[in-house]
Amino acid sequence: MSCKLGLIRMTVLTKLMKSILLPLLVSLALPNSESAFASLPRVFIKDCYDGDTCTSLKGEKIRLACIDTPELKGWNADPIPAKEARDFVNKLVANEEVSFKRITNDRYGRTIGELFKNEVNIQELIVEKGYGKIYKKYAHQCEWSKK
């Protein structure tokens, strides 16, 4: 009987640690996410041409890093899912000010970077919702896509 009681106590303690103590310790160990986002520059997104390319109010062309969405035009076009991806991204960020992590520039002169709205990584959300996929060739540029 005491062996069963010991097992029950151990199970309760393990659940307690996983549900309360572990998240608490992780949150204490990680840097404050608010300050991390607060340090990023802000950009006003005018609109998005497709699911992975947006334009700022100042005319800066922004290629969303680490993802690929269906193409609207060209030999590889898939217009229906491309329009769905474009509409999804526009609903999230068009006519909005968002945080912007600039990474590099591409051969077309676009700024490659990550957009964040209310501390949510827009690229990661696009992939999670099925509107795009991780662009394996460039996945090394984004922490979330290396998981």
C-alpha positions as CSV (number, residue, x, y, z in Angstrom):
1,M,0.0,0.0,0.0
2,S,2.8,2.5,0.9
3,C,4.5,1.7,-2.4
4,K,1.3,2.7,-4.3
5,L,1.0,5.9,-2.2
6,G,4.7,6.7,-3.0
7,L,4.0,6.2,-6.7
8,I,0.9,8.5,-6.6
9,R,2.9,11.2,-4.7
10,M,5.7,10.9,-7.4
11,T,3.2,11.2,-10.2
12,V,1.6,14.3,-8.6
13,L,5.0,15.9,-8.0
14,T,6.0,15.2,-11.7
15,K,2.8,16.8,-13.0
16,L,3.3,19.8,-10.7
17,M,6.9,20.3,-12.0
18,K,5.8,20.0,-15.6
19,S,2.8,22.3,-15.4
20,I,4.0,25.0,-13.0
21,L,7.7,24.9,-12.1
22,L,9.2,24.1,-15.6
23,P,7.4,27.0,-17.4
24,L,8.3,29.3,-14.5
25,L,12.0,28.4,-14.7
26,V,12.0,28.8,-18.5
27,S,10.3,32.2,-18.3
28,L,12.9,33.4,-15.8
29,A,15.8,32.0,-17.9
30,L,14.7,33.6,-21.2
31,P,15.1,37.3,-22.0
32,N,12.0,39.4,-21.6
33,S,10.2,39.1,-25.0
34,E,8.6,42.5,-24.7
35,S,12.1,44.1,-24.6
36,A,13.2,42.0,-27.5
37,F,10.3,43.2,-29.6
38,A,10.6,46.7,-28.3
39,S,14.1,46.9,-29.7
40,L,13.0,46.0,-33.2
41,P,12.3,48.8,-35.7
42,R,8.7,49.4,-36.7
43,V,7.4,49.6,-40.3
44,F,4.0,50.4,-41.7
45,I,3.0,47.8,-44.2
46,K,1.0,49.3,-47.2
47,D,0.0,45.9,-48.7
48,C,1.3,42.5,-49.7
49,Y,1.6,41.5,-53.4
50,D,1.5,37.8,-52.5
51,G,1.9,35.6,-49.5
52,D,5.6,36.4,-49.0
53,T,6.2,39.8,-50.5
54,C,5.0,43.1,-48.9
55,T,5.6,46.8,-49.5
56,S,6.0,49.4,-46.8
57,L,4.4,52.8,-46.9
58,K,7.8,54.2,-47.7
59,G,8.1,51.9,-50.7
60,E,10.5,49.3,-49.3
61,K,9.9,45.9,-50.8
62,I,10.0,43.2,-48.1
63,R,10.5,39.5,-48.8
64,L,9.3,37.5,-45.8
65,A,12.3,35.4,-44.6
66,C,12.4,31.6,-44.4
67,I,9.1,30.9,-46.1
68,D,7.8,30.2,-49.6
69,T,4.1,30.7,-50.7
70,P,2.5,29.7,-53.9
71,E,3.2,32.0,-56.9
72,L,0.5,34.2,-58.5
73,K,2.2,34.4,-61.9
74,G,4.8,32.6,-64.0
75,W,5.5,29.1,-65.1
76,N,5.1,27.8,-61.5
77,A,1.9,29.7,-60.8
78,D,-0.8,28.3,-58.6
79,P,-3.2,31.2,-58.5
80,I,-6.0,29.9,-56.1
81,P,-3.7,29.1,-53.1
82,A,-1.5,32.1,-54.0
83,K,-4.5,34.4,-53.6
84,E,-5.6,32.7,-50.4
85,A,-2.0,33.2,-49.0
86,R,-2.0,36.9,-50.2
87,D,-5.4,37.6,-48.6
88,F,-4.4,35.9,-45.3
89,V,-1.2,38.0,-45.1
90,N,-3.0,41.2,-46.1
91,K,-5.6,40.7,-43.4
92,L,-2.8,40.4,-40.8
93,V,-0.5,43.2,-41.8
94,A,-1.8,45.5,-44.5
95,N,-2.3,49.1,-43.2
96,E,-0.7,48.1,-40.0
97,E,2.5,49.0,-38.2
98,V,4.5,45.9,-37.3
99,S,7.9,45.1,-35.8
100,F,10.5,44.3,-38.5
101,K,13.7,42.3,-38.2
102,R,15.9,43.0,-41.2
103,I,18.2,40.1,-42.2
104,T,19.7,40.9,-45.6
105,N,18.9,42.1,-49.1
106,D,18.2,39.7,-52.0
107,R,19.4,39.9,-55.7
108,Y,16.2,41.8,-56.6
109,G,16.9,44.6,-54.1
110,R,14.2,43.5,-51.6
111,T,14.8,43.5,-47.9
112,I,14.7,40.0,-46.4
113,G,13.2,40.0,-43.0
114,E,10.7,38.8,-40.4
115,L,7.5,40.6,-39.5
116,F,6.0,40.5,-36.0
117,K,2.6,41.7,-34.9
118,N,1.6,41.6,-31.3
119,E,4.7,39.5,-30.6
120,V,3.6,36.9,-33.2
121,N,6.0,35.8,-35.9
122,I,4.0,36.3,-39.1
123,Q,6.1,33.9,-41.2
124,E,5.7,31.1,-38.6
125,L,1.9,31.8,-38.6
126,I,1.7,31.5,-42.4
127,V,3.4,28.1,-42.2
128,E,1.3,26.9,-39.2
129,K,-2.0,27.9,-41.0
130,G,-0.9,26.1,-44.2
131,Y,-0.5,29.1,-46.5
132,G,3.2,28.5,-47.0
133,K,6.1,26.3,-46.2
134,I,9.5,26.6,-44.8
135,Y,12.0,27.6,-47.5
136,K,14.6,25.0,-46.6
137,K,17.4,26.8,-48.6
138,Y,17.1,29.8,-46.3
139,A,15.7,28.3,-43.1
140,H,19.0,29.0,-41.3
141,Q,18.1,32.7,-41.3
142,C,15.2,32.2,-38.8
143,E,15.4,30.6,-35.4
144,W,11.8,29.3,-35.5
145,S,12.3,27.5,-38.8
146,K,15.3,25.4,-37.5
147,K,13.1,23.5,-35.1
